[in-house]
Amino acid sequence: YALHFMGDWMMDMYRSFEREREAGKFDRLPELHATSSCLKAVCTSATVKGIECCRQACGGYGYSALSGLPGLYCNYVQNLTWEGDNTILYL
């Protein structure tokens, strides 16, 4: 639930920035960028760890295409690197 509420908070922050941007104020842009970058790193890492945990909990069946986990993992793991590698974003 924490990630869900952090996402809501991030969207509120973004909408607030958009209102300020229309007025020509860009003071909160650095904070918005830093916060969204950190949130991207935390969310993608937690999701990949969750998928891997589910795969391990399924034992050998977790490797089966019928479980859906290999496809989910392959389709999602690249998010760790897109728009900035998480190792760099954590710095």
PDB file of N, CA, C and O in Angstrom:
ATOM      1  N   TYR A   1       0.805  -1.202   0.000  1.00  0.00           N
ATOM      2  CA  TYR A   1       0.000   0.000   0.000  1.00  0.00           C
ATOM      3  C   TYR A   1       0.853   1.274   0.000  1.00  0.00           C
ATOM      4  O   TYR A   1       0.428   2.321  -0.489  1.00  0.00           O
ATOM      5  N   ALA A   2       2.040   1.166   0.548  1.00  0.00           N
ATOM      6  CA  ALA A   2       2.891   2.349   0.643  1.00  0.00           C
ATOM      7  C   ALA A   2       3.189   2.928  -0.738  1.00  0.00           C
ATOM      8  O   ALA A   2       3.165   4.145  -0.920  1.00  0.00           O
ATOM      9  N   LEU A   3       3.469   2.062  -1.705  1.00  0.00           N
ATOM     10  CA  LEU A   3       3.782   2.554  -3.048  1.00  0.00           C
ATOM     11  C   LEU A   3       2.566   3.218  -3.689  1.00  0.00           C
ATOM     12  O   LEU A   3       2.703   4.198  -4.420  1.00  0.00           O
ATOM     13  N   HIS A   4       1.397   2.690  -3.417  1.00  0.00           N
ATOM     14  CA  HIS A   4       0.166   3.279  -3.953  1.00  0.00           C
ATOM     15  C   HIS A   4      -0.018   4.699  -3.422  1.00  0.00           C
ATOM     16  O   HIS A   4      -0.287   5.625  -4.186  1.00  0.00           O
ATOM     17  N   PHE A   5       0.129   4.859  -2.125  1.00  0.00           N
ATOM     18  CA  PHE A   5      -0.062   6.179  -1.526  1.00  0.00           C
ATOM     19  C   PHE A   5       1.067   7.141  -1.907  1.00  0.00           C
ATOM     20  O   PHE A   5       0.841   8.344  -2.033  1.00  0.00           O
ATOM     21  N   MET A   6       2.268   6.619  -2.087  1.00  0.00           N
ATOM     22  CA  MET A   6       3.364   7.468  -2.574  1.00  0.00           C
ATOM     23  C   MET A   6       3.070   7.947  -3.996  1.00  0.00           C
ATOM     24  O   MET A   6       3.367   9.090  -4.344  1.00  0.00           O
ATOM     25  N   GLY A   7       2.485   7.070  -4.815  1.00  0.00           N
ATOM     26  CA  GLY A   7       2.092   7.462  -6.170  1.00  0.00           C
ATOM     27  C   GLY A   7       1.036   8.555  -6.158  1.00  0.00           C
ATOM     28  O   GLY A   7       1.101   9.503  -6.941  1.00  0.00           O
ATOM     29  N   ASP A   8       0.062   8.418  -5.265  1.00  0.00           N
ATOM     30  CA  ASP A   8      -0.961   9.466  -5.131  1.00  0.00           C
ATOM     31  C   ASP A   8      -0.336  10.792  -4.710  1.00  0.00           C
ATOM     32  O   ASP A   8      -0.664  11.847  -5.253  1.00  0.00           O
ATOM     33  N   TRP A   9       0.564  10.724  -3.740  1.00  0.00           N
ATOM     34  CA  TRP A   9       1.235  11.923  -3.253  1.00  0.00           C
ATOM     35  C   TRP A   9       2.058  12.561  -4.372  1.00  0.00           C
ATOM     36  O   TRP A   9       2.090  13.783  -4.515  1.00  0.00           O
ATOM     37  N   MET A  10       2.726  11.713  -5.164  1.00  0.00           N
ATOM     38  CA  MET A  10       3.541  12.219  -6.275  1.00  0.00           C
ATOM     39  C   MET A  10       2.673  12.912  -7.317  1.00  0.00           C
ATOM     40  O   MET A  10       3.057  13.957  -7.841  1.00  0.00           O
ATOM     41  N   MET A  11       1.516  12.351  -7.622  1.00  0.00           N
ATOM     42  CA  MET A  11       0.613  12.978  -8.589  1.00  0.00           C
ATOM     43  C   MET A  11       0.082  14.307  -8.063  1.00  0.00           C
ATOM     44  O   MET A  11      -0.056  15.261  -8.828  1.00  0.00           O
ATOM     45  N   ASP A  12      -0.215  14.380  -6.773  1.00  0.00           N
ATOM     46  CA  ASP A  12      -0.639  15.658  -6.175  1.00  0.00           C
ATOM     47  C   ASP A  12       0.462  16.706  -6.301  1.00  0.00           C
ATOM     48  O   ASP A  12       0.206  17.870  -6.608  1.00  0.00           O
ATOM     49  N   MET A  13       1.690  16.265  -6.056  1.00  0.00           N
ATOM     50  CA  MET A  13       2.830  17.163  -6.165  1.00  0.00           C
ATOM     51  C   MET A  13       2.991  17.644  -7.615  1.00  0.00           C
ATOM     52  O   MET A  13       3.279  18.816  -7.856  1.00  0.00           O
ATOM     53  N   TYR A  14       2.806  16.743  -8.560  1.00  0.00           N
ATOM     54  CA  TYR A  14       2.933  17.093  -9.980  1.00  0.00           C
ATOM     55  C   TYR A  14       1.835  18.078 -10.402  1.00  0.00           C
ATOM     56  O   TYR A  14       2.109  19.067 -11.082  1.00  0.00           O
ATOM     57  N   ARG A  15       0.600  17.800  -9.996  1.00  0.00           N
ATOM     58  CA  ARG A  15      -0.502  18.706 -10.343  1.00  0.00           C
ATOM     59  C   ARG A  15      -0.290  20.092  -9.749  1.00  0.00           C
ATOM     60  O   ARG A  15      -0.592  21.102 -10.385  1.00  0.00           O
ATOM     61  N   SER A  16       0.227  20.133  -8.535  1.00  0.00           N
ATOM     62  CA  SER A  16       0.525  21.406  -7.890  1.00  0.00           C
ATOM     63  C   SER A  16       1.601  22.157  -8.680  1.00  0.00           C
ATOM     64  O   SER A  16       1.505  23.367  -8.884  1.00  0.00           O
ATOM     65  N   PHE A  17       2.620  21.425  -9.118  1.00  0.00           N
ATOM     66  CA  PHE A  17       3.663  22.044  -9.927  1.00  0.00           C
ATOM     67  C   PHE A  17       3.103  22.573 -11.246  1.00  0.00           C
ATOM     68  O   PHE A  17       3.488  23.656 -11.689  1.00  0.00           O
ATOM     69  N   GLU A  18       2.206  21.829 -11.873  1.00  0.00           N
ATOM     70  CA  GLU A  18       1.627  22.292 -13.137  1.00  0.00           C
ATOM     71  C   GLU A  18       0.886  23.617 -12.957  1.00  0.00           C
ATOM     72  O   GLU A  18       0.983  24.502 -13.807  1.00  0.00           O
ATOM     73  N   ARG A  19       0.153  23.755 -11.863  1.00  0.00           N
ATOM     74  CA  ARG A  19      -0.533  25.026 -11.601  1.00  0.00           C
ATOM     75  C   ARG A  19       0.473  26.153 -11.424  1.00  0.00           C
ATOM     76  O   ARG A  19       0.279  27.253 -11.940  1.00  0.00           O
ATOM     77  N   GLU A  20       1.546  25.878 -10.696  1.00  0.00           N
ATOM     78  CA  GLU A  20       2.575  26.891 -10.482  1.00  0.00           C
ATOM     79  C   GLU A  20       3.308  27.213 -11.793  1.00  0.00           C
ATOM     80  O   GLU A  20       3.670  28.362 -12.041  1.00  0.00           O
ATOM     81  N   ARG A  21       3.521  26.192 -12.622  1.00  0.00           N
ATOM     82  CA  ARG A  21       4.217  26.396 -13.893  1.00  0.00           C
ATOM     83  C   ARG A  21       3.440  27.337 -14.808  1.00  0.00           C
ATOM     84  O   ARG A  21       4.026  28.171 -15.497  1.00  0.00           O
ATOM     85  N   GLU A  22       2.119  27.194 -14.808  1.00  0.00           N
ATOM     86  CA  GLU A  22       1.290  28.069 -15.630  1.00  0.00           C
ATOM     87  C   GLU A  22       1.406  29.522 -15.185  1.00  0.00           C
ATOM     88  O   GLU A  22       1.203  30.443 -15.976  1.00  0.00           O
ATOM     89  N   ALA A  23       1.735  29.715 -13.912  1.00  0.00           N
ATOM     90  CA  ALA A  23       1.941  31.064 -13.385  1.00  0.00           C
ATOM     91  C   ALA A  23       3.390  31.520 -13.563  1.00  0.00           C
ATOM     92  O   ALA A  23       3.757  32.616 -13.138  1.00  0.00           O
ATOM     93  N   GLY A  24       4.215  30.672 -14.195  1.00  0.00           N
ATOM     94  CA  GLY A  24       5.606  31.036 -14.439  1.00  0.00           C
ATOM     95  C   GLY A  24       6.549  30.732 -13.297  1.00  0.00           C
ATOM     96  O   GLY A  24       7.679  31.220 -13.285  1.00  0.00           O
ATOM     97  N   LYS A  25       6.110  29.936 -12.337  1.00  0.00           N
ATOM     98  CA  LYS A  25       6.956  29.586 -11.187  1.00  0.00           C
ATOM     99  C   LYS A  25       7.528  28.182 -11.394  1.00  0.00           C
ATOM    100  O   LYS A  25       6.789  27.224 -11.622  1.00  0.00           O
ATOM    101  N   PHE A  26       8.845  28.080 -11.311  1.00  0.00           N
ATOM    102  CA  PHE A  26       9.516  26.793 -11.496  1.00  0.00           C
ATOM    103  C   PHE A  26      10.347  26.422 -10.266  1.00  0.00           C
ATOM    104  O   PHE A  26      11.262  25.604 -10.360  1.00  0.00           O
ATOM    105  N   ASP A  27      10.038  27.010  -9.133  1.00  0.00           N
ATOM    106  CA  ASP A  27      10.820  26.799  -7.916  1.00  0.00           C
ATOM    107  C   ASP A  27      10.808  25.347  -7.443  1.00  0.00           C
ATOM    108  O   ASP A  27      11.801  24.866  -6.897  1.00  0.00           O
ATOM    109  N   ARG A  28       9.708  24.653  -7.643  1.00  0.00           N
ATOM    110  CA  ARG A  28       9.578  23.289  -7.122  1.00  0.00           C
ATOM    111  C   ARG A  28      10.037  22.224  -8.108  1.00  0.00           C
ATOM    112  O   ARG A  28       9.984  21.035  -7.794  1.00  0.00           O
ATOM    113  N   LEU A  29      10.484  22.623  -9.282  1.00  0.00           N
ATOM    114  CA  LEU A  29      10.910  21.663 -10.299  1.00  0.00           C
ATOM    115  C   LEU A  29      12.054  20.758  -9.828  1.00  0.00           C
ATOM    116  O   LEU A  29      11.982  19.549 -10.051  1.00  0.00           O
ATOM    117  N   PRO A  30      13.102  21.282  -9.188  1.00  0.00           N
ATOM    118  CA  PRO A  30      14.169  20.388  -8.714  1.00  0.00           C
ATOM    119  C   PRO A  30      13.662  19.340  -7.722  1.00  0.00           C
ATOM    120  O   PRO A  30      14.053  18.175  -7.791  1.00  0.00           O
ATOM    121  N   GLU A  31      12.798  19.754  -6.807  1.00  0.00           N
ATOM    122  CA  GLU A  31      12.239  18.809  -5.831  1.00  0.00           C
ATOM    123  C   GLU A  31      11.380  17.763  -6.525  1.00  0.00           C
ATOM    124  O   GLU A  31      11.449  16.582  -6.186  1.00  0.00           O
ATOM    125  N   LEU A  32      10.576  18.182  -7.485  1.00  0.00           N
ATOM    126  CA  LEU A  32       9.728  17.262  -8.227  1.00  0.00           C
ATOM    127  C   LEU A  32      10.571  16.243  -8.976  1.00  0.00           C
ATOM    128  O   LEU A  32      10.267  15.050  -8.954  1.00  0.00           O
ATOM    129  N   HIS A  33      11.621  16.697  -9.633  1.00  0.00           N
ATOM    130  CA  HIS A  33      12.483  15.798 -10.387  1.00  0.00           C
ATOM    131  C   HIS A  33      13.182  14.796  -9.471  1.00  0.00           C
ATOM    132  O   HIS A  33      13.202  13.600  -9.763  1.00  0.00           O
ATOM    133  N   ALA A  34      13.748  15.268  -8.383  1.00  0.00           N
ATOM    134  CA  ALA A  34      14.453  14.389  -7.447  1.00  0.00           C
ATOM    135  C   ALA A  34      13.504  13.364  -6.830  1.00  0.00           C
ATOM    136  O   ALA A  34      13.849  12.189  -6.708  1.00  0.00           O
ATOM    137  N   THR A  35      12.326  13.803  -6.446  1.00  0.00           N
ATOM    138  CA  THR A  35      11.351  12.910  -5.819  1.00  0.00           C
ATOM    139  C   THR A  35      10.851  11.855  -6.797  1.00  0.00           C
ATOM    140  O   THR A  35      10.756  10.679  -6.444  1.00  0.00           O
ATOM    141  N   SER A  36      10.532  12.263  -8.018  1.00  0.00           N
ATOM    142  CA  SER A  36      10.030  11.296  -8.998  1.00  0.00           C
ATOM    143  C   SER A  36      11.120  10.310  -9.401  1.00  0.00           C
ATOM    144  O   SER A  36      10.825   9.139  -9.638  1.00  0.00           O
ATOM    145  N   SER A  37      12.355  10.749  -9.485  1.00  0.00           N
ATOM    146  CA  SER A  37      13.457   9.840  -9.816  1.00  0.00           C
ATOM    147  C   SER A  37      13.655   8.806  -8.719  1.00  0.00           C
ATOM    148  O   SER A  37      13.843   7.622  -9.000  1.00  0.00           O
ATOM    149  N   CYS A  38      13.613   9.249  -7.483  1.00  0.00           N
ATOM    150  CA  CYS A  38      13.759   8.326  -6.357  1.00  0.00           C
ATOM    151  C   CYS A  38      12.596   7.341  -6.300  1.00  0.00           C
ATOM    152  O   CYS A  38      12.790   6.147  -6.072  1.00  0.00           O
ATOM    153  N   LEU A  39      11.401   7.849  -6.507  1.00  0.00           N
ATOM    154  CA  LEU A  39      10.217   6.986  -6.469  1.00  0.00           C
ATOM    155  C   LEU A  39      10.268   5.944  -7.580  1.00  0.00           C
ATOM    156  O   LEU A  39       9.860   4.802  -7.368  1.00  0.00           O
ATOM    157  N   LYS A  40      10.760   6.316  -8.763  1.00  0.00           N
ATOM    158  CA  LYS A  40      10.917   5.361  -9.865  1.00  0.00           C
ATOM    159  C   LYS A  40      11.853   4.241  -9.447  1.00  0.00           C
ATOM    160  O   LYS A  40      11.555   3.067  -9.668  1.00  0.00           O
ATOM    161  N   ALA A  41      12.981   4.592  -8.847  1.00  0.00           N
ATOM    162  CA  ALA A  41      13.954   3.587  -8.428  1.00  0.00           C
ATOM    163  C   ALA A  41      13.371   2.652  -7.370  1.00  0.00           C
ATOM    164  O   ALA A  41      13.535   1.435  -7.458  1.00  0.00           O
ATOM    165  N   VAL A  42      12.701   3.211  -6.382  1.00  0.00           N
ATOM    166  CA  VAL A  42      12.134   2.396  -5.300  1.00  0.00           C
ATOM    167  C   VAL A  42      11.031   1.476  -5.825  1.00  0.00           C
ATOM    168  O   VAL A  42      11.006   0.290  -5.495  1.00  0.00           O
ATOM    169  N   CYS A  43      10.131   2.007  -6.628  1.00  0.00           N
ATOM    170  CA  CYS A  43       9.000   1.206  -7.133  1.00  0.00           C
ATOM    171  C   CYS A  43       9.445   0.090  -8.061  1.00  0.00           C
ATOM    172  O   CYS A  43       8.977  -1.042  -7.941  1.00  0.00           O
ATOM    173  N   THR A  44      10.343   0.397  -8.985  1.00  0.00           N
ATOM    174  CA  THR A  44      10.767  -0.644  -9.919  1.00  0.00           C
ATOM    175  C   THR A  44      11.563  -1.736  -9.207  1.00  0.00           C
ATOM    176  O   THR A  44      11.397  -2.916  -9.515  1.00  0.00           O
ATOM    177  N   SER A  45      12.411  -1.367  -8.272  1.00  0.00           N
ATOM    178  CA  SER A  45      13.169  -2.375  -7.525  1.00  0.00           C
ATOM    179  C   SER A  45      12.253  -3.261  -6.693  1.00  0.00           C
ATOM    180  O   SER A  45      12.422  -4.480  -6.661  1.00  0.00           O
ATOM    181  N   ALA A  46      11.293  -2.656  -6.027  1.00  0.00           N
ATOM    182  CA  ALA A  46      10.356  -3.433  -5.209  1.00  0.00           C
ATOM    183  C   ALA A  46       9.531  -4.381  -6.072  1.00  0.00           C
ATOM    184  O   ALA A  46       9.263  -5.511  -5.665  1.00  0.00           O
ATOM    185  N   THR A  47       9.129  -3.937  -7.245  1.00  0.00           N
ATOM    186  CA  THR A  47       8.324  -4.775  -8.129  1.00  0.00           C
ATOM    187  C   THR A  47       9.124  -5.963  -8.642  1.00  0.00           C
ATOM    188  O   THR A  47       8.629  -7.091  -8.641  1.00  0.00           O
ATOM    189  N   VAL A  48      10.360  -5.721  -9.082  1.00  0.00           N
ATOM    190  CA  VAL A  48      11.201  -6.821  -9.578  1.00  0.00           C
ATOM    191  C   VAL A  48      11.482  -7.817  -8.453  1.00  0.00           C
ATOM    192  O   VAL A  48      11.459  -9.027  -8.678  1.00  0.00           O
ATOM    193  N   LYS A  49      11.745  -7.320  -7.254  1.00  0.00           N
ATOM    194  CA  LYS A  49      11.969  -8.219  -6.116  1.00  0.00           C
ATOM    195  C   LYS A  49      10.716  -9.028  -5.801  1.00  0.00           C
ATOM    196  O   LYS A  49      10.813 -10.204  -5.451  1.00  0.00           O
ATOM    197  N   GLY A  50       9.549  -8.416  -5.920  1.00  0.00           N
ATOM    198  CA  GLY A  50       8.292  -9.121  -5.678  1.00  0.00           C
ATOM    199  C   GLY A  50       8.041 -10.217  -6.703  1.00  0.00           C
ATOM    200  O   GLY A  50       7.604 -11.312  -6.350  1.00  0.00           O
ATOM    201  N   ILE A  51       8.317  -9.926  -7.978  1.00  0.00           N
ATOM    202  CA  ILE A  51       8.153 -10.930  -9.025  1.00  0.00           C
ATOM    203  C   ILE A  51       9.096 -12.097  -8.775  1.00  0.00           C
ATOM    204  O   ILE A  51       8.702 -13.257  -8.894  1.00  0.00           O
ATOM    205  N   GLU A  52      10.337 -11.791  -8.431  1.00  0.00           N
ATOM    206  CA  GLU A  52      11.318 -12.850  -8.160  1.00  0.00           C
ATOM    207  C   GLU A  52      10.922 -13.667  -6.930  1.00  0.00           C
ATOM    208  O   GLU A  52      11.106 -14.884  -6.916  1.00  0.00           O
ATOM    209  N   CYS A  53      10.394 -13.028  -5.920  1.00  0.00           N
ATOM    210  CA  CYS A  53       9.933 -13.736  -4.717  1.00  0.00           C
ATOM    211  C   CYS A  53       8.806 -14.705  -5.062  1.00  0.00           C
ATOM    212  O   CYS A  53       8.786 -15.838  -4.580  1.00  0.00           O
ATOM    213  N   CYS A  54       7.879 -14.261  -5.889  1.00  0.00           N
ATOM    214  CA  CYS A  54       6.784 -15.132  -6.325  1.00  0.00           C
ATOM    215  C   CYS A  54       7.304 -16.319  -7.123  1.00  0.00           C
ATOM    216  O   CYS A  54       6.835 -17.444  -6.953  1.00  0.00           O
ATOM    217  N   ARG A  55       8.278 -16.064  -7.996  1.00  0.00           N
ATOM    218  CA  ARG A  55       8.847 -17.135  -8.804  1.00  0.00           C
ATOM    219  C   ARG A  55       9.509 -18.174  -7.909  1.00  0.00           C
ATOM    220  O   ARG A  55       9.333 -19.375  -8.115  1.00  0.00           O
ATOM    221  N   GLN A  56      10.262 -17.723  -6.926  1.00  0.00           N
ATOM    222  CA  GLN A  56      10.928 -18.644  -6.013  1.00  0.00           C
ATOM    223  C   GLN A  56       9.924 -19.415  -5.162  1.00  0.00           C
ATOM    224  O   GLN A  56      10.133 -20.594  -4.876  1.00  0.00           O
ATOM    225  N   ALA A  57       8.856 -18.773  -4.763  1.00  0.00           N
ATOM    226  CA  ALA A  57       7.838 -19.430  -3.945  1.00  0.00           C
ATOM    227  C   ALA A  57       7.144 -20.545  -4.717  1.00  0.00           C
ATOM    228  O   ALA A  57       6.640 -21.500  -4.127  1.00  0.00           O
ATOM    229  N   CYS A  58       7.123 -20.417  -6.038  1.00  0.00           N
ATOM    230  CA  CYS A  58       6.490 -21.448  -6.875  1.00  0.00           C
ATOM    231  C   CYS A  58       7.419 -22.624  -7.150  1.00  0.00           C
ATOM    232  O   CYS A  58       6.996 -23.607  -7.758  1.00  0.00           O
ATOM    233  N   GLY A  59       8.654 -22.546  -6.723  1.00  0.00           N
ATOM    234  CA  GLY A  59       9.608 -23.611  -6.987  1.00  0.00           C
ATOM    235  C   GLY A  59       9.868 -23.730  -8.480  1.00  0.00           C
ATOM    236  O   GLY A  59       9.952 -22.725  -9.186  1.00  0.00           O
ATOM    237  N   GLY A  60       9.995 -24.956  -8.953  1.00  0.00           N
ATOM    238  CA  GLY A  60      10.257 -25.197 -10.373  1.00  0.00           C
ATOM    239  C   GLY A  60       9.151 -24.689 -11.278  1.00  0.00           C
ATOM    240  O   GLY A  60       9.403 -24.315 -12.423  1.00  0.00           O
ATOM    241  N   TYR A  61       7.934 -24.675 -10.774  1.00  0.00           N
ATOM    242  CA  TYR A  61       6.812 -24.183 -11.586  1.00  0.00           C
ATOM    243  C   TYR A  61       6.941 -22.682 -11.894  1.00  0.00           C
ATOM    244  O   TYR A  61       6.344 -22.194 -12.853  1.00  0.00           O
ATOM    245  N   GLY A  62       7.701 -21.968 -11.098  1.00  0.00           N
ATOM    246  CA  GLY A  62       7.915 -20.547 -11.335  1.00  0.00           C
ATOM    247  C   GLY A  62       8.654 -20.265 -12.631  1.00  0.00           C
ATOM    248  O   GLY A  62       8.572 -19.166 -13.179  1.00  0.00           O
ATOM    249  N   TYR A  63       9.383 -21.276 -13.122  1.00  0.00           N
ATOM    250  CA  TYR A  63      10.088 -21.131 -14.395  1.00  0.00           C
ATOM    251  C   TYR A  63       9.197 -21.475 -15.580  1.00  0.00           C
ATOM    252  O   TYR A  63       9.531 -21.152 -16.720  1.00  0.00           O
ATOM    253  N   SER A  64       8.082 -22.117 -15.326  1.00  0.00           N
ATOM    254  CA  SER A  64       7.175 -22.525 -16.396  1.00  0.00           C
ATOM    255  C   SER A  64       6.461 -21.305 -16.982  1.00  0.00           C
ATOM    256  O   SER A  64       6.040 -20.404 -16.256  1.00  0.00           O
ATOM    257  N   ALA A  65       6.338 -21.299 -18.290  1.00  0.00           N
ATOM    258  CA  ALA A  65       5.616 -20.208 -18.951  1.00  0.00           C
ATOM    259  C   ALA A  65       4.157 -20.180 -18.505  1.00  0.00           C
ATOM    260  O   ALA A  65       3.502 -19.139 -18.552  1.00  0.00           O
ATOM    261  N   LEU A  66       3.655 -21.340 -18.071  1.00  0.00           N
ATOM    262  CA  LEU A  66       2.259 -21.402 -17.624  1.00  0.00           C
ATOM    263  C   LEU A  66       2.007 -20.579 -16.369  1.00  0.00           C
ATOM    264  O   LEU A  66       0.879 -20.159 -16.111  1.00  0.00           O
ATOM    265  N   SER A  67       3.067 -20.348 -15.586  1.00  0.00           N
ATOM    266  CA  SER A  67       2.892 -19.540 -14.372  1.00  0.00           C
ATOM    267  C   SER A  67       2.742 -18.057 -14.710  1.00  0.00           C
ATOM    268  O   SER A  67       2.196 -17.292 -13.915  1.00  0.00           O
ATOM    269  N   GLY A  68       3.218 -17.656 -15.869  1.00  0.00           N
ATOM    270  CA  GLY A  68       3.161 -16.254 -16.258  1.00  0.00           C
ATOM    271  C   GLY A  68       4.304 -15.417 -15.702  1.00  0.00           C
ATOM    272  O   GLY A  68       4.494 -14.274 -16.117  1.00  0.00           O
ATOM    273  N   LEU A  69       5.062 -15.972 -14.772  1.00  0.00           N
ATOM    274  CA  LEU A  69       6.122 -15.206 -14.125  1.00  0.00           C
ATOM    275  C   LEU A  69       7.332 -14.940 -15.023  1.00  0.00           C
ATOM    276  O   LEU A  69       7.879 -13.838 -14.982  1.00  0.00           O
ATOM    277  N   PRO A  70       7.770 -15.910 -15.835  1.00  0.00           N
ATOM    278  CA  PRO A  70       8.915 -15.595 -16.709  1.00  0.00           C
ATOM    279  C   PRO A  70       8.612 -14.445 -17.675  1.00  0.00           C
ATOM    280  O   PRO A  70       9.449 -13.565 -17.877  1.00  0.00           O
ATOM    281  N   GLY A  71       7.439 -14.454 -18.259  1.00  0.00           N
ATOM    282  CA  GLY A  71       7.069 -13.365 -19.163  1.00  0.00           C
ATOM    283  C   GLY A  71       6.939 -12.040 -18.442  1.00  0.00           C
ATOM    284  O   GLY A  71       7.361 -11.004 -18.955  1.00  0.00           O
ATOM    285  N   LEU A  72       6.358 -12.069 -17.257  1.00  0.00           N
ATOM    286  CA  LEU A  72       6.210 -10.854 -16.462  1.00  0.00           C
ATOM    287  C   LEU A  72       7.584 -10.296 -16.108  1.00  0.00           C
ATOM    288  O   LEU A  72       7.824  -9.094 -16.221  1.00  0.00           O
ATOM    289  N   TYR A  73       8.479 -11.176 -15.681  1.00  0.00           N
ATOM    290  CA  TYR A  73       9.834 -10.746 -15.325  1.00  0.00           C
ATOM    291  C   TYR A  73      10.547 -10.147 -16.533  1.00  0.00           C
ATOM    292  O   TYR A  73      11.125  -9.064 -16.438  1.00  0.00           O
ATOM    293  N   CYS A  74      10.508 -10.839 -17.657  1.00  0.00           N
ATOM    294  CA  CYS A  74      11.195 -10.362 -18.873  1.00  0.00           C
ATOM    295  C   CYS A  74      10.622  -9.038 -19.369  1.00  0.00           C
ATOM    296  O   CYS A  74      11.360  -8.196 -19.881  1.00  0.00           O
ATOM    297  N   ASN A  75       9.329  -8.852 -19.223  1.00  0.00           N
ATOM    298  CA  ASN A  75       8.708  -7.617 -19.686  1.00  0.00           C
ATOM    299  C   ASN A  75       8.898  -6.453 -18.722  1.00  0.00           C
ATOM    300  O   ASN A  75       8.725  -5.298 -19.110  1.00  0.00           O
ATOM    301  N   TYR A  76       9.247  -6.737 -17.485  1.00  0.00           N
ATOM    302  CA  TYR A  76       9.322  -5.667 -16.494  1.00  0.00           C
ATOM    303  C   TYR A  76      10.742  -5.287 -16.090  1.00  0.00           C
ATOM    304  O   TYR A  76      10.995  -4.126 -15.768  1.00  0.00           O
ATOM    305  N   VAL A  77      11.671  -6.237 -16.099  1.00  0.00           N
ATOM    306  CA  VAL A  77      12.995  -5.995 -15.523  1.00  0.00           C
ATOM    307  C   VAL A  77      13.740  -4.841 -16.198  1.00  0.00           C
ATOM    308  O   VAL A  77      14.585  -4.211 -15.563  1.00  0.00           O
ATOM    309  N   GLN A  78      13.451  -4.551 -17.462  1.00  0.00           N
ATOM    310  CA  GLN A  78      14.139  -3.439 -18.133  1.00  0.00           C
ATOM    311  C   GLN A  78      13.786  -2.093 -17.509  1.00  0.00           C
ATOM    312  O   GLN A  78      14.501  -1.115 -17.727  1.00  0.00           O
ATOM    313  N   ASN A  79      12.714  -2.020 -16.746  1.00  0.00           N
ATOM    314  CA  ASN A  79      12.344  -0.762 -16.091  1.00  0.00           C
ATOM    315  C   ASN A  79      13.376  -0.315 -15.060  1.00  0.00           C
ATOM    316  O   ASN A  79      13.404   0.852 -14.668  1.00  0.00           O
ATOM    317  N   LEU A  80      14.227  -1.251 -14.622  1.00  0.00           N
ATOM    318  CA  LEU A  80      15.297  -0.881 -13.699  1.00  0.00           C
ATOM    319  C   LEU A  80      16.309   0.042 -14.377  1.00  0.00           C
ATOM    320  O   LEU A  80      17.002   0.804 -13.703  1.00  0.00           O
ATOM    321  N   THR A  81      16.397  -0.024 -15.695  1.00  0.00           N
ATOM    322  CA  THR A  81      17.406   0.722 -16.431  1.00  0.00           C
ATOM    323  C   THR A  81      16.835   1.908 -17.193  1.00  0.00           C
ATOM    324  O   THR A  81      17.502   2.937 -17.307  1.00  0.00           O
ATOM    325  N   TRP A  82      15.639   1.794 -17.707  1.00  0.00           N
ATOM    326  CA  TRP A  82      15.050   2.889 -18.485  1.00  0.00           C
ATOM    327  C   TRP A  82      15.008   4.178 -17.686  1.00  0.00           C
ATOM    328  O   TRP A  82      14.775   4.166 -16.477  1.00  0.00           O
ATOM    329  N   GLU A  83      15.234   5.275 -18.364  1.00  0.00           N
ATOM    330  CA  GLU A  83      15.164   6.617 -17.783  1.00  0.00           C
ATOM    331  C   GLU A  83      16.085   6.773 -16.579  1.00  0.00           C
ATOM    332  O   GLU A  83      15.781   7.518 -15.647  1.00  0.00           O
ATOM    333  N   GLY A  84      17.205   6.070 -16.606  1.00  0.00           N
ATOM    334  CA  GLY A  84      18.190   6.169 -15.533  1.00  0.00           C
ATOM    335  C   GLY A  84      18.278   4.884 -14.762  1.00  0.00           C
ATOM    336  O   GLY A  84      17.285   4.388 -14.230  1.00  0.00           O
ATOM    337  N   ASP A  85      19.486   4.344 -14.704  1.00  0.00           N
ATOM    338  CA  ASP A  85      19.707   3.100 -13.966  1.00  0.00           C
ATOM    339  C   ASP A  85      19.463   3.345 -12.478  1.00  0.00           C
ATOM    340  O   ASP A  85      19.852   4.381 -11.940  1.00  0.00           O
ATOM    341  N   ASN A  86      18.826   2.398 -11.830  1.00  0.00           N
ATOM    342  CA  ASN A  86      18.477   2.577 -10.412  1.00  0.00           C
ATOM    343  C   ASN A  86      19.697   2.774  -9.533  1.00  0.00           C
ATOM    344  O   ASN A  86      19.622   3.483  -8.530  1.00  0.00           O
ATOM    345  N   THR A  87      20.826   2.161  -9.889  1.00  0.00           N
ATOM    346  CA  THR A  87      22.035   2.342  -9.083  1.00  0.00           C
ATOM    347  C   THR A  87      22.419   3.823  -9.036  1.00  0.00           C
ATOM    348  O   THR A  87      22.810   4.331  -7.985  1.00  0.00           O
ATOM    349  N   ILE A  88      22.310   4.500 -10.151  1.00  0.00           N
ATOM    350  CA  ILE A  88      22.638   5.923 -10.206  1.00  0.00           C
ATOM    351  C   ILE A  88      21.549   6.751  -9.516  1.00  0.00           C
ATOM    352  O   ILE A  88      21.855   7.712  -8.811  1.00  0.00           O
ATOM    353  N   LEU A  89      20.287   6.382  -9.716  1.00  0.00           N
ATOM    354  CA  LEU A  89      19.194   7.145  -9.126  1.00  0.00           C
ATOM    355  C   LEU A  89      19.208   7.072  -7.596  1.00  0.00           C
ATOM    356  O   LEU A  89      18.772   8.009  -6.928  1.00  0.00           O
ATOM    357  N   TYR A  90      19.706   5.965  -7.041  1.00  0.00           N
ATOM    358  CA  TYR A  90      19.781   5.855  -5.583  1.00  0.00           C
ATOM    359  C   TYR A  90      20.816   6.803  -4.985  1.00  0.00           C
ATOM    360  O   TYR A  90      20.747   7.138  -3.802  1.00  0.00           O
ATOM    361  N   LEU A  91      21.766   7.231  -5.798  1.00  0.00           N
ATOM    362  CA  LEU A  91      22.794   8.152  -5.280  1.00  0.00           C
ATOM    363  C   LEU A  91      22.165   9.474  -5.006  1.00  0.00           C
ATOM    364  O   LEU A  91      22.844  10.401  -4.563  1.00  0.00           O
TER     365      LEU A  91
END
